[in-house]
Amino acid sequence: MKTGIVILNYNSVEDTKNCIDSVLKYNTADVKFVVVDNGSPNPEVVPQIEHYLRGTFKEDLVIATEKDSVPTCLPTMTYYISSTNTGYADGNNKGLKLLYADKGIKYILILNSDILFIEDIIPSLISALNENKDAAIVSPLLYKKDKAGIDYNCARTDTNIDDLIARYRYSFFGMWNKLVKLQDKRKLLISNPSLLNEKYLPIELPSGSCMLVQKDYFREIGGFDSNTFLYFEENILWAKVKKTGKVNYLCSQLSCIHLGASSTKKVKGSYKKDVMHNKSVRYYVEKYVECPSWKKWIFYTYRILFLIRQRIYYLVKR
């Protein structure tokens, strides 16, 4: 049985090409790719990736848009071109829909375009799913570029309502050191590096940049929730997984590179980004977080105060 690989592209030609090349170089599993262009605004992106894919996969390639019908038995590479950017969750769901229809696919690997394979991990990830009968999602250890350090987001605990309230309180009052400590507390390999000795480490939140799951199981739990545009996708997946009584695992002896974890540049904030984050967190709290209603009201209050603070900050900054 084959593994379907979904790669979501947004305005990133070189990363997507390098990601695919690394999989082709280091993989022995029987795979099919679905690359989804999620409404890249740069008009040069789609034709450049199409040119690369035609040169790499020759006739074993289908290029489709939202108006086209796609064969249920997919070729090795399917390039799906979406006219609009509908976010991480829905963008991946577009590719997943194609893989669900292919009966020859048993496993699905979600990959960010900024992932680089450095070893043959897919067969071992499949073995991890089969060895751990309670496993829902399995993922490898993620390193930064050139293995300069670990991307600690690959092994986290969930964000509970108390953490969310504290996050907005610290952000509102500018208590950035406490905010960092709060975030690091949830990263298991920072607080306890010895956990790397465990072959299969139970985790709650994997990194959505590289994770393997059985196709039928992922379809059963509804895949990604398209109501979020960006942020909290892994939290929502964990909420779904937890209801089925399964566990997510980090396979600490397997690894790949996550280029997105390597940036040392200070990312400039934007009010739009804050709004997207806050829409996602509000949806997550309303639909997936189980807690007393009074705690949710405290959360909503700090969330609104933070948004007001950020709006004033960006207006003054202009």
C-alpha atoms as a printed R data frame, in Angstrom:
    type eleno elety resid chain resno       x      y       z
1   ATOM     1    CA   MET     A     1   0.000  0.000   0.000
2   ATOM     2    CA   LYS     A     2   1.156  3.496  -0.830
3   ATOM     3    CA   THR     A     3   1.759  6.643   1.201
4   ATOM     4    CA   GLY     A     4   0.230  9.865  -0.040
5   ATOM     5    CA   ILE     A     5   2.281 12.994   0.623
6   ATOM     6    CA   VAL     A     6   0.562 16.388   0.806
7   ATOM     7    CA   ILE     A     7   2.773 19.447   0.341
8   ATOM     8    CA   LEU     A     8   1.156 22.860   0.651
9   ATOM     9    CA   ASN     A     9   2.845 25.587  -1.360
10  ATOM    10    CA   TYR     A    10   2.349 29.313  -0.934
11  ATOM    11    CA   ASN     A    11   4.674 31.622  -2.836
12  ATOM    12    CA   SER     A    12   7.685 29.359  -2.226
13  ATOM    13    CA   VAL     A    13   9.167 27.838  -5.367
14  ATOM    14    CA   GLU     A    14  12.623 26.870  -4.109
15  ATOM    15    CA   ASP     A    15  11.468 25.423  -0.800
16  ATOM    16    CA   THR     A    16   8.872 23.248  -2.520
17  ATOM    17    CA   LYS     A    17  11.339 22.022  -5.129
18  ATOM    18    CA   ASN     A    18  13.989 21.262  -2.513
19  ATOM    19    CA   CYS     A    19  11.457 19.469  -0.317
20  ATOM    20    CA   ILE     A    20  10.378 17.166  -3.151
21  ATOM    21    CA   ASP     A    21  13.983 16.566  -4.237
22  ATOM    22    CA   SER     A    22  14.940 15.561  -0.694
23  ATOM    23    CA   VAL     A    23  12.088 13.054  -0.479
24  ATOM    24    CA   LEU     A    24  13.042 11.548  -3.844
25  ATOM    25    CA   LYS     A    25  16.653 11.285  -2.703
26  ATOM    26    CA   TYR     A    26  16.129  9.721   0.728
27  ATOM    27    CA   ASN     A    27  12.924  7.720   0.358
28  ATOM    28    CA   THR     A    28  12.384  4.021  -0.406
29  ATOM    29    CA   ALA     A    29   8.655  3.869   0.358
30  ATOM    30    CA   ASP     A    30   6.041  3.668  -2.384
31  ATOM    31    CA   VAL     A    31   4.634  7.199  -2.459
32  ATOM    32    CA   LYS     A    32   2.367  9.522  -4.367
33  ATOM    33    CA   PHE     A    33   2.639 13.310  -4.072
34  ATOM    34    CA   VAL     A    34  -0.074 15.941  -4.075
35  ATOM    35    CA   VAL     A    35   1.295 19.484  -4.208
36  ATOM    36    CA   VAL     A    36  -1.370 22.105  -3.522
37  ATOM    37    CA   ASP     A    37  -0.657 25.658  -4.577
38  ATOM    38    CA   ASN     A    38  -2.735 27.625  -2.104
39  ATOM    39    CA   GLY     A    39  -3.476 30.696  -4.179
40  ATOM    40    CA   SER     A    40   0.082 32.030  -4.475
41  ATOM    41    CA   PRO     A    41  -0.241 35.747  -5.390
42  ATOM    42    CA   ASN     A    42   3.075 35.846  -7.272
43  ATOM    43    CA   PRO     A    43   2.120 34.974 -10.888
44  ATOM    44    CA   GLU     A    44   5.517 33.359 -11.511
45  ATOM    45    CA   VAL     A    45   5.167 30.704  -8.798
46  ATOM    46    CA   VAL     A    46   2.660 28.338 -10.428
47  ATOM    47    CA   PRO     A    47   4.377 28.129 -13.849
48  ATOM    48    CA   GLN     A    48   7.825 27.729 -12.259
49  ATOM    49    CA   ILE     A    49   6.693 24.813 -10.110
50  ATOM    50    CA   GLU     A    50   4.812 23.307 -13.053
51  ATOM    51    CA   HIS     A    51   7.991 23.476 -15.162
52  ATOM    52    CA   TYR     A    52   9.968 21.733 -12.403
53  ATOM    53    CA   LEU     A    53   7.327 19.022 -11.952
54  ATOM    54    CA   ARG     A    54   7.097 18.317 -15.700
55  ATOM    55    CA   GLY     A    55  10.848 17.966 -15.871
56  ATOM    56    CA   THR     A    56  10.986 15.711 -12.799
57  ATOM    57    CA   PHE     A    57   7.925 13.472 -13.225
58  ATOM    58    CA   LYS     A    58   7.454 13.583 -17.011
59  ATOM    59    CA   GLU     A    59   4.197 11.812 -17.947
60  ATOM    60    CA   ASP     A    60   3.584 10.621 -14.389
61  ATOM    61    CA   LEU     A    61   1.942 13.934 -13.569
62  ATOM    62    CA   VAL     A    62  -1.545 15.426 -13.472
63  ATOM    63    CA   ILE     A    63  -2.146 19.168 -13.235
64  ATOM    64    CA   ALA     A    64  -5.593 20.166 -12.047
65  ATOM    65    CA   THR     A    65  -7.575 23.178 -10.890
66  ATOM    66    CA   GLU     A    66 -10.719 23.419  -8.784
67  ATOM    67    CA   LYS     A    67 -12.817 23.057 -11.953
68  ATOM    68    CA   ASP     A    68 -11.156 19.828 -13.105
69  ATOM    69    CA   SER     A    69 -12.002 16.249 -12.227
70  ATOM    70    CA   VAL     A    70  -9.016 14.301 -10.902
71  ATOM    71    CA   PRO     A    71  -8.604 10.528 -11.430
72  ATOM    72    CA   THR     A    72  -9.272  8.397  -8.374
73  ATOM    73    CA   CYS     A    73  -6.094  6.451  -9.125
74  ATOM    74    CA   LEU     A    74  -3.557  9.240  -8.871
75  ATOM    75    CA   PRO     A    75  -0.228  9.370 -10.699
76  ATOM    76    CA   THR     A    76   3.017  9.781  -8.770
77  ATOM    77    CA   MET     A    77   2.579 13.567  -8.790
78  ATOM    78    CA   THR     A    78  -0.597 15.642  -8.760
79  ATOM    79    CA   TYR     A    79  -0.288 19.420  -8.888
80  ATOM    80    CA   TYR     A    80  -3.513 20.996  -7.656
81  ATOM    81    CA   ILE     A    81  -3.801 24.729  -8.300
82  ATOM    82    CA   SER     A    82  -6.222 26.615  -6.069
83  ATOM    83    CA   SER     A    83  -7.317 30.098  -7.103
84  ATOM    84    CA   THR     A    84  -7.481 31.391  -3.530
85  ATOM    85    CA   ASN     A    85  -5.495 31.103  -0.313
86  ATOM    86    CA   THR     A    86  -7.865 29.398   2.118
87  ATOM    87    CA   GLY     A    87  -5.322 28.834   4.886
88  ATOM    88    CA   TYR     A    88  -3.229 25.945   6.167
89  ATOM    89    CA   ALA     A    89  -6.054 23.652   7.260
90  ATOM    90    CA   ASP     A    90  -8.325 23.985   4.229
91  ATOM    91    CA   GLY     A    91  -5.366 24.035   1.839
92  ATOM    92    CA   ASN     A    92  -4.213 20.676   3.146
93  ATOM    93    CA   ASN     A    93  -7.777 19.359   3.062
94  ATOM    94    CA   LYS     A    94  -7.874 20.035  -0.688
95  ATOM    95    CA   GLY     A    95  -4.952 17.665  -1.163
96  ATOM    96    CA   LEU     A    96  -6.319 15.169   1.349
97  ATOM    97    CA   LYS     A    97  -9.594 14.962  -0.559
98  ATOM    98    CA   LEU     A    98  -7.708 13.680  -3.606
99  ATOM    99    CA   LEU     A    99  -5.767 11.133  -1.545
100 ATOM   100    CA   TYR     A   100  -8.911  9.897   0.216
101 ATOM   101    CA   ALA     A   101 -10.366  8.918  -3.162
102 ATOM   102    CA   ASP     A   102  -7.331  6.798  -4.142
103 ATOM   103    CA   LYS     A   103  -7.942  3.292  -2.784
104 ATOM   104    CA   GLY     A   104  -4.289  2.365  -3.206
105 ATOM   105    CA   ILE     A   105  -3.210  4.807  -0.490
106 ATOM   106    CA   LYS     A   106  -3.128  3.642   3.141
107 ATOM   107    CA   TYR     A   107  -1.007  6.298   4.860
108 ATOM   108    CA   ILE     A   108  -0.793 10.067   4.586
109 ATOM   109    CA   LEU     A   109   2.244 12.234   5.292
110 ATOM   110    CA   ILE     A   110   1.608 15.942   5.827
111 ATOM   111    CA   LEU     A   111   4.688 17.966   4.854
112 ATOM   112    CA   ASN     A   112   5.426 21.658   4.935
113 ATOM   113    CA   SER     A   113   7.297 22.867   1.889
114 ATOM   114    CA   ASP     A   114  10.220 23.912   4.124
115 ATOM   115    CA   ILE     A   115  10.931 20.341   5.283
116 ATOM   116    CA   LEU     A   116  14.062 18.553   4.028
117 ATOM   117    CA   PHE     A   117  14.545 14.801   4.304
118 ATOM   118    CA   ILE     A   118  18.011 13.754   5.445
119 ATOM   119    CA   GLU     A   119  17.224 10.065   5.887
120 ATOM   120    CA   ASP     A   120  14.692  7.437   4.815
121 ATOM   121    CA   ILE     A   121  12.016  8.036   7.463
122 ATOM   122    CA   ILE     A   122   8.700  7.012   5.895
123 ATOM   123    CA   PRO     A   123   9.101  3.205   6.277
124 ATOM   124    CA   SER     A   124  10.112  3.661   9.922
125 ATOM   125    CA   LEU     A   125   7.201  6.028  10.612
126 ATOM   126    CA   ILE     A   126   4.846  3.413   9.164
127 ATOM   127    CA   SER     A   127   6.444  0.795  11.427
128 ATOM   128    CA   ALA     A   128   5.892  3.097  14.403
129 ATOM   129    CA   LEU     A   129   2.177  3.320  13.598
130 ATOM   130    CA   ASN     A   130   1.933 -0.450  13.347
131 ATOM   131    CA   GLU     A   131   4.014 -1.179  16.463
132 ATOM   132    CA   ASN     A   132   2.001  1.207  18.637
133 ATOM   133    CA   LYS     A   133  -1.616  0.138  18.280
134 ATOM   134    CA   ASP     A   134  -2.792  3.230  20.136
135 ATOM   135    CA   ALA     A   135  -0.883  5.562  17.807
136 ATOM   136    CA   ALA     A   136  -2.826  8.229  15.915
137 ATOM   137    CA   ILE     A   137  -0.122 10.544  14.550
138 ATOM   138    CA   VAL     A   138   3.609  9.821  14.447
139 ATOM   139    CA   SER     A   139   6.309 12.319  13.570
140 ATOM   140    CA   PRO     A   140  10.104 12.570  13.478
141 ATOM   141    CA   LEU     A   141  12.437 14.741  15.488
142 ATOM   142    CA   LEU     A   142  12.866 18.087  13.729
143 ATOM   143    CA   TYR     A   143  16.168 19.901  13.467
144 ATOM   144    CA   LYS     A   144  16.903 23.438  12.400
145 ATOM   145    CA   LYS     A   145  18.936 24.134   9.275
146 ATOM   146    CA   ASP     A   146  22.278 22.269   9.187
147 ATOM   147    CA   LYS     A   147  21.158 20.469  12.373
148 ATOM   148    CA   ALA     A   148  22.126 23.582  14.306
149 ATOM   149    CA   GLY     A   149  19.622 22.718  17.007
150 ATOM   150    CA   ILE     A   150  16.283 21.070  17.674
151 ATOM   151    CA   ASP     A   151  12.974 22.574  16.629
152 ATOM   152    CA   TYR     A   152  11.325 22.073  20.013
153 ATOM   153    CA   ASN     A   153   7.860 22.577  18.545
154 ATOM   154    CA   CYS     A   154   7.978 18.948  17.408
155 ATOM   155    CA   ALA     A   155   7.056 17.709  20.912
156 ATOM   156    CA   ARG     A   156   4.625 19.797  22.957
157 ATOM   157    CA   THR     A   157   1.824 19.493  25.452
158 ATOM   158    CA   ASP     A   158  -1.555 21.001  24.685
159 ATOM   159    CA   THR     A   159  -2.499 24.595  25.486
160 ATOM   160    CA   ASN     A   160  -5.133 24.590  28.227
161 ATOM   161    CA   ILE     A   161  -7.407 27.480  29.137
162 ATOM   162    CA   ASP     A   162  -5.164 28.585  32.012
163 ATOM   163    CA   ASP     A   163  -2.203 28.818  29.635
164 ATOM   164    CA   LEU     A   164  -4.252 30.858  27.180
165 ATOM   165    CA   ILE     A   165  -5.404 33.279  29.876
166 ATOM   166    CA   ALA     A   166  -1.811 33.661  31.094
167 ATOM   167    CA   ARG     A   167  -0.567 34.176  27.526
168 ATOM   168    CA   TYR     A   168  -2.926 37.095  26.917
169 ATOM   169    CA   ARG     A   169  -2.313 38.558  30.366
170 ATOM   170    CA   TYR     A   170   1.460 38.470  29.889
171 ATOM   171    CA   SER     A   171   1.121 39.886  26.371
172 ATOM   172    CA   PHE     A   172  -1.213 42.681  27.465
173 ATOM   173    CA   PHE     A   173   1.109 43.813  30.253
174 ATOM   174    CA   GLY     A   174   4.277 43.294  28.157
175 ATOM   175    CA   MET     A   175   5.620 40.531  30.401
176 ATOM   176    CA   TRP     A   176   7.588 38.936  27.584
177 ATOM   177    CA   ASN     A   177  10.011 36.908  29.723
178 ATOM   178    CA   LYS     A   178   7.126 35.199  31.486
179 ATOM   179    CA   LEU     A   179   5.469 34.581  28.116
180 ATOM   180    CA   VAL     A   180   8.580 32.841  26.783
181 ATOM   181    CA   LYS     A   181   8.852 30.713  29.911
182 ATOM   182    CA   LEU     A   182   5.189 29.765  29.583
183 ATOM   183    CA   GLN     A   183   5.693 28.660  25.974
184 ATOM   184    CA   ASP     A   184   8.921 26.783  26.750
185 ATOM   185    CA   LYS     A   185   7.220 24.924  29.596
186 ATOM   186    CA   ARG     A   186   5.043 23.151  27.041
187 ATOM   187    CA   LYS     A   187   8.015 22.037  24.921
188 ATOM   188    CA   LEU     A   188   8.867 18.643  26.357
189 ATOM   189    CA   LEU     A   189  12.448 18.413  25.102
190 ATOM   190    CA   ILE     A   190  13.413 21.746  26.652
191 ATOM   191    CA   SER     A   191  12.151 20.853  30.101
192 ATOM   192    CA   ASN     A   192  13.422 17.260  29.936
193 ATOM   193    CA   PRO     A   193  16.119 16.575  27.287
194 ATOM   194    CA   SER     A   194  16.518 12.979  28.522
195 ATOM   195    CA   LEU     A   195  13.196 12.195  26.807
196 ATOM   196    CA   LEU     A   196  15.198 11.968  23.576
197 ATOM   197    CA   ASN     A   197  16.314  8.538  24.796
198 ATOM   198    CA   GLU     A   198  12.783  7.216  24.358
199 ATOM   199    CA   LYS     A   199  12.253  5.548  20.995
200 ATOM   200    CA   TYR     A   200   8.566  6.488  20.970
201 ATOM   201    CA   LEU     A   201   7.764  9.530  23.079
202 ATOM   202    CA   PRO     A   202   4.049 10.142  23.800
203 ATOM   203    CA   ILE     A   203   3.220 13.751  22.975
204 ATOM   204    CA   GLU     A   204   0.076 15.796  22.581
205 ATOM   205    CA   LEU     A   205   1.016 18.282  19.868
206 ATOM   206    CA   PRO     A   206   3.267 17.199  17.009
207 ATOM   207    CA   SER     A   207   4.537 19.712  14.508
208 ATOM   208    CA   GLY     A   208   2.118 20.028  11.608
209 ATOM   209    CA   SER     A   209   5.123 20.443   9.322
210 ATOM   210    CA   CYS     A   210   5.820 16.675   9.221
211 ATOM   211    CA   MET     A   211   3.455 13.989  10.501
212 ATOM   212    CA   LEU     A   212   2.213 10.580   9.352
213 ATOM   213    CA   VAL     A   213  -1.248  9.116   9.932
214 ATOM   214    CA   GLN     A   214  -3.387  6.284   8.568
215 ATOM   215    CA   LYS     A   215  -5.627  7.619   5.829
216 ATOM   216    CA   ASP     A   216  -8.866  6.007   7.022
217 ATOM   217    CA   TYR     A   217  -8.320  7.208  10.576
218 ATOM   218    CA   PHE     A   218  -7.594 10.779   9.493
219 ATOM   219    CA   ARG     A   219 -10.693 10.808   7.310
220 ATOM   220    CA   GLU     A   220 -12.715  9.367  10.211
221 ATOM   221    CA   ILE     A   221 -11.771 12.229  12.558
222 ATOM   222    CA   GLY     A   222 -12.455 14.803   9.856
223 ATOM   223    CA   GLY     A   223  -8.896 15.774   8.926
224 ATOM   224    CA   PHE     A   224  -8.107 19.426   9.537
225 ATOM   225    CA   ASP     A   225 -10.785 21.838  10.706
226 ATOM   226    CA   SER     A   226 -11.147 24.355   7.884
227 ATOM   227    CA   ASN     A   227 -12.596 26.991  10.207
228 ATOM   228    CA   THR     A   228  -9.076 28.071  11.170
229 ATOM   229    CA   PHE     A   229  -6.994 29.967   8.631
230 ATOM   230    CA   LEU     A   230  -3.718 29.780  10.531
231 ATOM   231    CA   TYR     A   231  -2.732 28.685  14.071
232 ATOM   232    CA   PHE     A   232  -4.079 26.055  16.493
233 ATOM   233    CA   GLU     A   233  -4.398 23.313  13.857
234 ATOM   234    CA   GLU     A   234  -2.358 20.872  15.960
235 ATOM   235    CA   ASN     A   235  -4.367 21.701  19.089
236 ATOM   236    CA   ILE     A   236  -7.590 20.892  17.264
237 ATOM   237    CA   LEU     A   237  -6.152 17.649  15.921
238 ATOM   238    CA   TRP     A   238  -5.180 16.629  19.448
239 ATOM   239    CA   ALA     A   239  -8.716 17.366  20.663
240 ATOM   240    CA   LYS     A   240 -10.027 15.023  17.970
241 ATOM   241    CA   VAL     A   241  -7.401 12.347  18.628
242 ATOM   242    CA   LYS     A   242  -7.999 12.438  22.376
243 ATOM   243    CA   LYS     A   243 -11.700 11.674  21.870
244 ATOM   244    CA   THR     A   244 -10.785  8.446  20.069
245 ATOM   245    CA   GLY     A   245  -8.544  7.287  22.934
246 ATOM   246    CA   LYS     A   246  -5.385  7.341  20.846
247 ATOM   247    CA   VAL     A   247  -1.954  8.907  21.399
248 ATOM   248    CA   ASN     A   248   0.491 10.904  19.259
249 ATOM   249    CA   TYR     A   249   4.138  9.843  19.254
250 ATOM   250    CA   LEU     A   250   7.459 11.479  18.485
251 ATOM   251    CA   CYS     A   251   9.877  8.992  16.921
252 ATOM   252    CA   SER     A   252  13.032 10.465  18.416
253 ATOM   253    CA   GLN     A   253  15.429  8.264  16.421
254 ATOM   254    CA   LEU     A   254  14.115  9.598  13.105
255 ATOM   255    CA   SER     A   255  14.817 13.108  11.924
256 ATOM   256    CA   CYS     A   256  14.488 15.710   9.205
257 ATOM   257    CA   ILE     A   257  15.224 19.413   8.781
258 ATOM   258    CA   HIS     A   258  12.650 22.138   9.332
259 ATOM   259    CA   LEU     A   259  13.989 25.253   7.647
260 ATOM   260    CA   GLY     A   260  11.199 27.400   9.050
261 ATOM   261    CA   ALA     A   261  12.587 26.854  12.541
262 ATOM   262    CA   SER     A   262  15.965 28.288  11.542
263 ATOM   263    CA   SER     A   263  15.166 31.945  11.062
264 ATOM   264    CA   THR     A   264  16.932 34.223  13.516
265 ATOM   265    CA   LYS     A   265  15.452 37.362  11.989
266 ATOM   266    CA   LYS     A   266  12.960 39.261  14.035
267 ATOM   267    CA   VAL     A   267   9.633 38.784  12.327
268 ATOM   268    CA   LYS     A   268   7.753 42.026  12.056
269 ATOM   269    CA   GLY     A   269   4.326 41.767  13.572
270 ATOM   270    CA   SER     A   270   1.153 42.928  11.913
271 ATOM   271    CA   TYR     A   271  -2.316 43.636  13.128
272 ATOM   272    CA   LYS     A   272  -3.677 41.315  10.435
273 ATOM   273    CA   LYS     A   273  -1.560 38.459  11.780
274 ATOM   274    CA   ASP     A   274  -2.757 39.160  15.330
275 ATOM   275    CA   VAL     A   275  -6.357 39.108  14.125
276 ATOM   276    CA   MET     A   276  -5.867 35.771  12.336
277 ATOM   277    CA   HIS     A   277  -4.297 34.288  15.451
278 ATOM   278    CA   ASN     A   278  -7.082 35.549  17.657
279 ATOM   279    CA   LYS     A   279  -9.840 34.301  15.357
280 ATOM   280    CA   SER     A   280  -8.299 30.835  15.440
281 ATOM   281    CA   VAL     A   281  -7.818 30.789  19.205
282 ATOM   282    CA   ARG     A   282 -11.368 31.981  19.779
283 ATOM   283    CA   TYR     A   283 -12.752 29.249  17.540
284 ATOM   284    CA   TYR     A   284 -10.558 26.664  19.264
285 ATOM   285    CA   VAL     A   285 -11.733 27.720  22.730
286 ATOM   286    CA   GLU     A   286 -15.400 27.872  21.731
287 ATOM   287    CA   LYS     A   287 -15.526 24.487  20.019
288 ATOM   288    CA   TYR     A   288 -12.788 22.328  21.507
289 ATOM   289    CA   VAL     A   289 -11.822 23.525  24.995
290 ATOM   290    CA   GLU     A   290 -13.801 22.025  27.853
291 ATOM   291    CA   CYS     A   291 -13.738 24.257  30.943
292 ATOM   292    CA   PRO     A   292 -16.067 26.309  33.160
293 ATOM   293    CA   SER     A   293 -17.777 29.155  31.342
294 ATOM   294    CA   TRP     A   294 -16.345 31.733  33.772
295 ATOM   295    CA   LYS     A   295 -12.838 30.801  32.690
296 ATOM   296    CA   LYS     A   296 -13.808 31.339  29.077
297 ATOM   297    CA   TRP     A   297 -15.114 34.809  29.949
298 ATOM   298    CA   ILE     A   298 -11.809 35.685  31.606
299 ATOM   299    CA   PHE     A   299 -10.074 34.466  28.453
300 ATOM   300    CA   TYR     A   300 -12.368 36.570  26.203
301 ATOM   301    CA   THR     A   301 -11.752 39.665  28.326
302 ATOM   302    CA   TYR     A   302  -7.960 39.433  28.134
303 ATOM   303    CA   ARG     A   303  -8.173 38.560  24.433
304 ATOM   304    CA   ILE     A   304 -10.185 41.721  23.647
305 ATOM   305    CA   LEU     A   305  -7.881 43.876  25.774
306 ATOM   306    CA   PHE     A   306  -4.878 42.476  23.933
307 ATOM   307    CA   LEU     A   307  -6.431 43.199  20.516
308 ATOM   308    CA   ILE     A   308  -7.178 46.780  21.556
309 ATOM   309    CA   ARG     A   309  -3.603 47.144  22.791
310 ATOM   310    CA   GLN     A   310  -2.217 45.813  19.524
311 ATOM   311    CA   ARG     A   311  -4.465 48.029  17.423
312 ATOM   312    CA   ILE     A   312  -3.268 51.121  19.294
313 ATOM   313    CA   TYR     A   313   0.346 49.928  19.017
314 ATOM   314    CA   TYR     A   314   0.215 49.545  15.220
315 ATOM   315    CA   LEU     A   315  -1.623 52.834  14.733
316 ATOM   316    CA   VAL     A   316   1.021 54.686  16.758
317 ATOM   317    CA   LYS     A   317   3.788 52.806  14.934
318 ATOM   318    CA   ARG     A   318   2.544 54.125  11.598
